[in-house]
Amino acid sequence: MRVLGIDPGYAIVGWGVVEYISNRFAPIGYGAVITEKDTPFEQRLVEIYESVFDIWPRRSAACRSTNTHPCRSSRPSPATARP
């Protein structure tokens, strides 16, 4: 099973994808969405959403986790992926 973890924020949103197989975790990818300090708040939210949403299908995560919500199998609220 692959899990997408998100560390939410307004300026920087961290993310990581791990694979869980046979009682072990292996890193698949990680990165951060970084918005410019002079960007209006509303635009920051759009950039964060679009970037994180882009990670979901490319990393094929079966569920997600944030620091406030347990694992879910619904669509993520999205970040800029790094290979």
C-alpha positions in Angstrom: 0.0 0.0 0.0 1.2 3.5 -0.8 0.5 6.4 1.5 0.8 10.1 0.8 1.6 12.2 3.9 1.1 16.0 3.9 2.5 18.5 6.3 0.2 21.5 5.8 1.2 25.1 5.8 0.5 28.4 4.0 4.0 29.2 2.6 5.5 25.7 2.5 3.6 22.4 2.3 5.7 19.3 2.7 4.8 15.9 1.3 6.1 12.4 1.2 5.0 9.0 -0.3 5.9 5.7 1.3 5.2 2.1 0.3 4.3 -0.4 3.0 5.0 -4.0 2.2 5.7 -6.9 4.5 5.8 -4.8 7.6 8.3 -2.4 6.1 8.2 1.2 4.8 10.1 2.3 1.8 10.3 6.0 0.6 8.8 6.5 -2.9 9.1 10.3 -3.2 9.1 13.5 -1.2 9.2 17.3 -1.7 7.6 20.6 -0.8 5.3 23.1 -2.4 6.8 26.6 -1.8 4.9 29.7 -2.5 6.4 33.2 -2.8 6.1 35.5 0.2 4.5 38.3 -1.8 1.8 36.0 -3.4 -1.8 36.8 -2.1 -3.1 34.3 0.3 -5.9 33.2 -2.1 -3.4 32.5 -4.9 -1.2 30.5 -2.5 -4.1 28.2 -1.7 -4.7 27.7 -5.5 -1.0 26.9 -6.1 -0.9 24.5 -3.2 -4.1 22.7 -4.2 -3.0 22.3 -7.8 0.5 21.1 -6.9 -0.6 18.5 -4.3 -3.4 17.3 -6.5 -0.8 16.6 -9.2 1.1 14.3 -6.9 -1.8 11.9 -6.2 -2.1 10.1 -9.6 1.7 10.1 -10.3 2.6 8.4 -7.0 -0.5 6.1 -7.0 -1.1 6.5 -3.3 -3.9 4.3 -1.9 -4.6 6.7 0.9 -3.4 9.9 2.5 -2.5 11.2 5.9 -2.1 14.7 7.2 -1.1 15.8 10.7 -4.8 16.3 11.5 -6.6 13.5 9.7 -6.1 9.8 9.6 -5.6 7.8 6.4 -8.4 8.2 3.8 -9.0 6.9 0.4 -10.6 10.0 -1.1 -9.1 12.6 -3.4 -6.3 14.7 -1.9 -6.3 18.4 -1.7 -3.0 18.9 -3.7 1.8 20.0 -4.5 4.6 20.2 -6.9 6.0 16.7 -7.2 9.7 15.9 -7.2 11.0 12.7 -8.7 
